[in-house]
């Protein structure tokens, strides 16, 4: 083909691209204007062509900078997911208060917008990372929880390295005290007593096992599917000389062996998966002796909603958040009497604030552990995960909560207290 046939193309293509980008720019600007009207958080956005948008009139709490036109298109097509994934890959930069950024998006209900493309991607992720097989469930757990104590220690509490919601009783000001209060709160709910056996489902690094033994004289068995955590906890049990008082078993949450006087399941139902919730709850009920008491503590929706796509795609593969009603229905089917339901949603916001602040403050040390694994993309993902979840649990529009359900295997006996007063006595 000679040059005469090629000449018209360079002139037409830039014009078409400019028109397309103009349309993208217009849609994005209107979206940002809607966010600005819905929130009191002032912010600024700099587009890839150098133009800027400001909302709120006051000094901006944060600035978003688009580095490429493609990043702008991603936001128009995929909404908040497009924005997050563009931030992850570096085509969007964020300066300022990240929590305020998520607060503005939640104020505008940006996470509520129905997007068929995200719904399709969500279904694909759920199918690809389903916990239906025990092998895949283990792989999913290891991807998130198997990064080693050295990664988690800098930003979790020093009381027991607990990676679950703390309990911010009035007067508590530190994460360590709030986590100790949480451990006491759940142990009191099941009236844990010296010499009793209990199972800690999803035991992590054993903080609750050690606390329950030291404070209540109870004999614990930890259940964990993450190989790395099992090895680390097993070594710590041996180091403390407690192998005759407690143990850790590596198995799936659907395979809990034995029966116990008490059950403590702190943060496990979220990892059951949509179709595995009945099996996981059935295993919880089966491992509890008749008349035994348990606390099942889990993140749950109020109403039935899809689990957030970016969390299950980038942070918790295989994760799925049930509704409170779905979880309670399965508990009832398995012969568990519901004694009490407590909502600790606001407690989780405070817990995540601490984790996020400590994660940011500890980043240089975390990065040094393994610069290839803990790179800038990883940092951006985990900052978004921690700060966004804090604001999600804080938001007055939030539909994701944290529940503690106290249960009895069969109807509770006459010796169980008639009120909650026993929980709050010194």
C-alpha positions as CSV (number, residue, x, y, z in Angstrom):
1,X,0.0,0.0,0.0
2,X,1.5,3.4,-0.9
3,X,1.6,6.6,1.1
4,X,-1.5,8.1,-0.5
5,X,-3.6,5.4,1.1
6,X,-2.2,6.0,4.5
7,X,-2.4,9.8,4.7
8,X,-6.0,10.2,5.8
9,X,-5.7,7.8,8.8
10,X,-3.5,9.8,11.1
11,X,-5.8,12.8,10.9
12,X,-9.0,10.8,11.5
13,X,-7.8,8.6,14.4
14,X,-6.7,11.5,16.7
15,X,-10.0,13.3,16.1
16,X,-12.0,10.1,17.0
17,X,-9.9,9.5,20.0
18,X,-10.3,13.1,21.2
19,X,-14.1,12.8,20.8
20,X,-14.2,9.6,22.7
21,X,-12.1,11.0,25.5
22,X,-14.3,14.0,25.6
23,X,-17.3,11.8,26.3
24,X,-15.4,9.9,28.9
25,X,-14.2,13.1,30.5
26,X,-17.8,14.4,30.6
27,X,-19.2,11.3,32.2
28,X,-16.5,11.2,34.8
29,X,-16.9,14.8,35.6
30,X,-20.6,14.4,36.1
31,X,-20.0,11.4,38.4
32,X,-17.5,13.4,40.5
33,X,-20.0,16.2,40.8
34,X,-22.6,13.7,42.1
35,X,-20.1,12.5,44.7
36,X,-19.3,16.1,45.7
37,X,-23.0,16.9,46.2
38,X,-23.5,13.7,48.4
39,X,-20.6,14.2,50.8
40,X,-19.2,16.9,53.1
41,X,-15.7,15.8,52.4
42,X,-13.9,18.3,50.1
43,X,-11.6,16.8,47.5
44,X,-9.8,17.5,44.2
45,X,-9.3,15.5,41.1
46,X,-6.6,16.1,38.4
47,X,-7.4,14.5,35.0
48,X,-4.8,13.0,32.7
49,X,-4.9,16.1,30.4
50,X,-4.0,18.4,33.3
51,X,-7.4,19.9,33.9
52,X,-8.8,19.7,37.5
53,X,-12.0,19.4,39.4
54,X,-12.6,20.6,43.0
55,X,-15.5,19.9,45.3
56,X,-16.5,21.3,48.7
57,X,-15.0,24.8,48.6
58,X,-12.6,24.1,51.5
59,X,-9.0,22.8,51.4
60,X,-9.2,19.3,49.9
61,X,-8.9,16.3,52.2
62,X,-7.4,14.3,49.4
63,X,-6.4,14.6,45.7
64,X,-6.8,12.0,43.0
65,X,-4.5,12.3,40.0
66,X,-5.2,10.3,36.8
67,X,-2.0,9.4,35.1
68,X,-3.5,8.0,31.9
69,X,-6.7,8.3,29.9
70,X,-7.2,4.6,30.2
71,X,-7.6,5.0,34.0
72,X,-10.4,7.5,33.4
73,X,-12.1,5.0,31.1
74,X,-11.8,2.3,33.7
75,X,-13.7,4.4,36.2
76,X,-16.4,5.2,33.7
77,X,-16.8,1.5,32.8
78,X,-16.2,-0.2,36.2
79,X,-17.1,2.5,38.8
80,X,-15.3,2.3,42.1
81,X,-13.7,-1.0,41.2
82,X,-12.1,0.7,38.1
83,X,-10.8,3.5,40.4
84,X,-9.3,1.0,42.9
85,X,-7.7,-1.2,40.4
86,X,-6.2,1.8,38.6
87,X,-4.8,2.9,41.9
88,X,-3.4,-0.5,42.5
89,X,-1.5,-0.5,39.2
90,X,-0.2,3.1,39.6
91,X,-2.3,4.7,36.8
92,X,-4.1,6.7,39.6
93,X,-2.3,8.3,42.5
94,X,-3.8,9.3,45.8
95,X,-2.5,12.0,48.1
96,X,-4.1,12.9,51.4
97,X,-6.5,11.2,53.8
98,X,-7.4,7.8,52.4
99,X,-10.1,7.2,54.9
100,X,-11.7,10.4,53.8
101,X,-11.6,9.2,50.2
102,X,-13.6,6.1,51.1
103,X,-15.9,8.1,53.3
104,X,-16.8,10.3,50.3
105,X,-17.5,7.3,48.1
106,X,-19.7,5.6,50.7
107,X,-21.6,8.9,51.4
108,X,-22.4,8.9,47.7
109,X,-23.4,5.2,47.7
110,X,-20.9,4.6,45.0
111,X,-20.5,0.9,46.1
112,X,-24.3,0.4,45.7
113,X,-24.4,1.2,42.0
114,X,-25.5,-1.9,40.1
115,X,-22.9,-2.6,37.4
116,X,-23.5,-5.7,35.3
117,X,-19.9,-6.0,34.3
118,X,-18.8,-6.1,37.9
119,X,-21.6,-8.6,38.7
120,X,-20.3,-10.8,35.9
121,X,-16.7,-10.5,37.2
122,X,-17.9,-11.3,40.7
123,X,-19.6,-14.5,39.6
124,X,-16.5,-15.6,37.7
125,X,-14.3,-15.0,40.8
126,X,-16.7,-16.9,43.0
127,X,-16.7,-19.8,40.6
128,X,-12.9,-19.8,40.2
129,X,-12.0,-19.5,43.9
130,X,-14.9,-21.4,45.3
131,X,-14.3,-23.1,48.7
132,X,-16.4,-26.1,47.6
133,X,-13.3,-28.2,47.5
134,X,-11.2,-28.6,50.7
135,X,-8.0,-28.2,48.7
136,X,-9.1,-24.9,47.2
137,X,-10.4,-23.7,50.6
138,X,-6.9,-24.4,52.0
139,X,-5.2,-22.6,49.1
140,X,-7.5,-19.6,49.6
141,X,-6.7,-19.4,53.3
142,X,-3.0,-19.8,52.8
143,X,-2.9,-16.9,50.3
144,X,-4.2,-14.5,52.9
145,X,-3.2,-15.9,56.3
146,X,0.0,-17.7,55.3
147,X,2.3,-14.7,54.9
148,X,3.9,-15.3,58.3
149,X,3.9,-13.7,61.7
150,X,6.7,-11.3,60.7
151,X,4.2,-9.7,58.3
152,X,1.3,-9.5,60.7
153,X,3.1,-8.8,64.0
154,X,3.9,-5.1,63.3
155,X,0.3,-4.0,62.9
156,X,-1.8,-6.5,65.0
157,X,-2.1,-6.2,68.8
158,X,0.6,-7.2,71.2
159,X,-1.8,-9.0,73.5
160,X,-2.4,-12.0,71.3
161,X,-2.0,-11.1,67.6
162,X,-5.8,-11.3,67.1
163,X,-6.9,-10.7,63.5
164,X,-10.6,-10.2,64.4
165,X,-12.8,-7.4,65.7
166,X,-11.9,-6.1,69.2
167,X,-14.3,-5.1,71.9
168,X,-14.1,-1.4,72.8
169,X,-15.8,-1.4,76.1
170,X,-16.3,2.1,77.7
171,X,-13.0,3.5,78.9
172,X,-10.8,1.3,76.6
173,X,-8.3,3.3,74.6
174,X,-5.8,0.8,73.2
175,X,-6.0,-2.0,70.7
176,X,-4.3,-4.4,73.2
177,X,-6.9,-3.7,75.9
178,X,-9.8,-4.0,73.4
179,X,-8.6,-7.4,72.3
180,X,-8.2,-8.6,75.8
181,X,-11.7,-7.4,76.5
182,X,-13.0,-9.3,73.4
183,X,-11.4,-12.5,74.6
184,X,-13.0,-12.1,78.1
185,X,-16.3,-11.1,76.5
186,X,-16.6,-14.3,74.5
187,X,-15.3,-16.5,77.3
188,X,-17.8,-15.0,79.7
189,X,-20.6,-15.5,77.2
190,X,-20.0,-19.3,77.2
191,X,-19.3,-19.3,80.9
192,X,-15.9,-20.9,80.4
193,X,-14.7,-22.7,83.5
194,X,-11.5,-24.4,84.8
195,X,-11.0,-27.9,83.3
196,X,-13.6,-27.5,80.6
197,X,-12.6,-28.3,77.0
198,X,-13.3,-25.9,74.2
199,X,-12.6,-25.7,70.5
200,X,-11.3,-22.4,68.9
201,X,-12.4,-22.6,65.3
202,X,-10.1,-20.5,63.2
203,X,-7.6,-20.1,66.0
204,X,-5.0,-18.0,64.2
205,X,-1.8,-17.7,66.3
206,X,-3.5,-18.9,69.4
207,X,-4.1,-15.7,71.3
208,X,-7.5,-16.9,72.5
209,X,-6.2,-20.4,73.4
210,X,-3.5,-19.0,75.6
211,X,-5.7,-16.4,77.2
212,X,-8.5,-18.9,78.0
213,X,-6.0,-21.2,79.6
214,X,-4.2,-18.5,81.6
215,X,-7.3,-16.7,82.8
216,X,-10.0,-19.5,83.0
217,X,-8.0,-22.7,83.3
218,X,-9.7,-24.2,80.2
219,X,-8.2,-26.7,77.8
220,X,-8.3,-25.6,74.2
221,X,-8.1,-27.2,70.8
222,X,-7.4,-24.9,67.9
223,X,-8.7,-25.6,64.4
224,X,-6.9,-24.0,61.5
225,X,-6.6,-24.8,57.8
226,X,-3.6,-22.5,57.2
227,X,-0.4,-24.6,57.3
228,X,1.9,-21.7,58.2
229,X,-0.2,-20.6,61.1
230,X,-0.5,-24.2,62.4
231,X,3.3,-24.6,62.3
232,X,3.9,-21.2,64.1
233,X,1.3,-21.9,66.8
234,X,2.5,-25.5,67.3
235,X,6.0,-24.2,67.9
236,X,4.7,-21.6,70.4
237,X,2.7,-24.2,72.3
238,X,5.8,-26.3,72.6
239,X,7.9,-23.3,73.6
240,X,5.5,-22.5,76.5
241,X,5.4,-26.1,77.6
242,X,1.7,-26.4,77.1
243,X,1.4,-29.4,74.8
244,X,-0.4,-31.3,77.5
245,X,-3.0,-28.5,78.0
246,X,-3.8,-27.4,74.4
247,X,-3.2,-28.5,70.8
248,X,-3.8,-27.2,67.3
249,X,-5.2,-29.4,64.5
250,X,-4.8,-28.6,60.8
251,X,-8.1,-29.3,59.1
252,X,-10.9,-27.7,57.2
253,X,-13.7,-26.0,59.1
254,X,-16.0,-28.8,57.9
255,X,-13.9,-31.5,59.5
256,X,-13.7,-30.5,63.1
257,X,-12.9,-33.7,65.1
258,X,-14.2,-34.6,68.5
259,X,-16.7,-33.0,70.8
260,X,-16.1,-30.2,73.4
261,X,-17.8,-28.5,76.3
262,X,-17.7,-25.1,74.7
263,X,-17.3,-23.6,71.2
264,X,-15.6,-20.3,70.2
265,X,-15.7,-19.6,66.5
266,X,-14.3,-16.1,65.9
267,X,-14.3,-15.0,62.3
268,X,-14.8,-18.2,60.3
269,X,-18.3,-18.2,58.7
270,X,-17.1,-15.5,56.2
271,X,-14.8,-18.2,54.8
272,X,-17.4,-20.9,54.3
273,X,-18.5,-19.9,50.8
274,X,-22.1,-19.5,49.6
275,X,-22.8,-23.2,49.2
276,X,-20.7,-24.4,52.1
277,X,-22.4,-22.4,54.9
278,X,-24.7,-25.3,55.9
279,X,-21.8,-27.7,56.1
280,X,-19.7,-25.4,58.1
281,X,-22.5,-24.6,60.6
282,X,-23.3,-28.3,60.8
283,X,-19.7,-29.0,61.8
284,X,-19.8,-26.3,64.5
285,X,-22.9,-27.9,66.0
286,X,-21.6,-31.4,65.7
287,X,-18.4,-30.6,67.7
288,X,-20.4,-29.2,70.6
289,X,-21.6,-31.5,73.4
290,X,-25.3,-31.6,74.1
291,X,-26.1,-28.7,76.4
292,X,-22.8,-27.0,75.5
293,X,-22.5,-23.3,74.8
294,X,-20.9,-21.5,71.9
295,X,-20.2,-18.1,70.5
296,X,-20.2,-17.7,66.7
297,X,-18.7,-14.4,65.8
298,X,-18.8,-13.4,62.1
299,X,-19.1,-10.6,59.5
300,X,-22.6,-10.6,58.2
301,X,-24.9,-8.6,55.9
302,X,-28.2,-7.2,57.0
303,X,-30.1,-8.5,54.0
304,X,-28.8,-10.6,51.2
305,X,-26.2,-8.8,49.0
306,X,-23.2,-9.8,46.9
307,X,-19.9,-9.8,48.6
308,X,-17.7,-6.8,47.5
309,X,-15.9,-7.8,44.3
310,X,-12.6,-6.1,44.9
311,X,-12.2,-7.7,48.4
312,X,-12.7,-11.2,47.2
313,X,-10.7,-10.7,44.0
314,X,-7.7,-9.0,45.6
315,X,-7.8,-9.7,49.4
316,X,-9.9,-12.7,50.5
317,X,-10.2,-15.3,47.7
318,X,-13.1,-17.6,48.4
319,X,-14.6,-15.2,50.9
320,X,-18.4,-14.8,51.1
321,X,-20.4,-12.8,53.6
322,X,-23.7,-14.4,54.6
323,X,-26.7,-12.5,55.9
324,X,-27.5,-12.7,59.6
325,X,-30.8,-14.4,58.7
326,X,-29.0,-17.0,56.6
327,X,-26.5,-17.8,59.3
328,X,-29.2,-18.1,62.0
329,X,-31.4,-20.3,59.8
330,X,-28.5,-22.8,59.5
331,X,-27.9,-22.7,63.2
332,X,-31.5,-23.4,64.0
333,X,-31.5,-26.3,61.4
334,X,-28.6,-27.9,63.3
335,X,-30.3,-27.8,66.7
336,X,-28.6,-24.7,68.1
337,X,-30.8,-22.5,70.3
338,X,-30.1,-18.8,69.8
339,X,-29.5,-17.2,73.2
340,X,-28.2,-13.8,72.2
341,X,-27.2,-11.7,69.2
342,X,-24.9,-8.7,69.7
343,X,-23.9,-6.3,66.9
344,X,-20.3,-5.0,67.1
345,X,-20.3,-3.1,63.8
346,X,-18.9,0.1,65.3
347,X,-16.3,-1.8,67.3
348,X,-14.8,-3.1,64.0
349,X,-14.4,0.4,62.6
350,X,-12.2,1.3,65.6
351,X,-10.3,-2.0,65.3
352,X,-9.6,-1.4,61.6
353,X,-8.5,2.2,62.3
354,X,-5.8,0.8,64.6
355,X,-4.7,-1.8,62.1
356,X,-4.6,0.6,59.2
357,X,-2.6,3.2,61.2
358,X,-0.1,0.6,62.3
359,X,0.2,-0.9,58.8
360,X,1.0,2.5,57.4
361,X,3.5,3.2,60.1
362,X,5.2,-0.2,59.7
363,X,5.3,-0.3,55.9
364,X,9.1,0.2,55.5
365,X,9.8,-2.8,57.8
366,X,7.1,-4.9,56.1
367,X,8.6,-4.0,52.6
368,X,12.0,-5.0,53.8
369,X,10.8,-8.5,54.7
370,X,10.4,-9.4,51.0
371,X,10.6,-6.4,48.6
372,X,9.2,-8.5,45.7
373,X,6.2,-9.8,47.5
374,X,5.5,-6.7,49.6
375,X,5.8,-4.2,46.8
376,X,4.0,-0.9,46.1
377,X,1.0,-2.7,44.4
378,X,0.6,-4.9,47.6
379,X,0.9,-1.8,49.8
380,X,-1.9,0.0,47.8
381,X,-4.2,-3.0,47.9
382,X,-3.8,-3.6,51.7
383,X,-4.1,0.1,52.5
384,X,-7.4,0.2,50.6
385,X,-8.6,-3.0,52.2
386,X,-8.0,-1.8,55.8
387,X,-9.1,1.9,55.4
388,X,-12.1,1.1,53.3
389,X,-13.4,-1.6,55.7
390,X,-13.0,0.8,58.6
391,X,-15.2,3.4,56.8
392,X,-17.6,0.7,55.7
393,X,-18.3,-0.4,59.3
394,X,-18.5,3.2,60.3
395,X,-20.9,4.4,57.5
396,X,-24.5,5.1,58.6
397,X,-25.4,3.6,55.2
398,X,-23.5,0.4,55.8
399,X,-25.1,-3.0,55.4
400,X,-22.1,-5.1,56.5
401,X,-22.0,-5.7,60.3
402,X,-20.2,-7.8,62.9
403,X,-22.3,-10.3,64.9
404,X,-21.7,-12.4,67.9
405,X,-24.3,-15.1,68.2
406,X,-24.4,-17.0,71.5
407,X,-25.9,-20.5,71.1
408,X,-26.7,-23.6,73.1
409,X,-26.6,-27.2,71.7
410,X,-30.3,-27.9,72.4
411,X,-32.2,-25.7,74.8
412,X,-30.1,-24.0,77.4
413,X,-30.3,-25.3,81.0
414,X,-31.8,-23.6,84.0
415,X,-28.3,-22.5,85.2
416,X,-27.8,-20.1,82.3
417,X,-28.3,-16.5,83.5
418,X,-31.6,-14.9,82.9
419,X,-30.0,-11.5,81.9
420,X,-26.8,-10.1,80.5
421,X,-25.8,-8.7,83.9
422,X,-23.2,-11.5,84.4
423,X,-21.2,-10.2,81.4
424,X,-20.5,-6.8,82.9
425,X,-19.6,-7.6,86.5
426,X,-16.0,-6.9,87.4
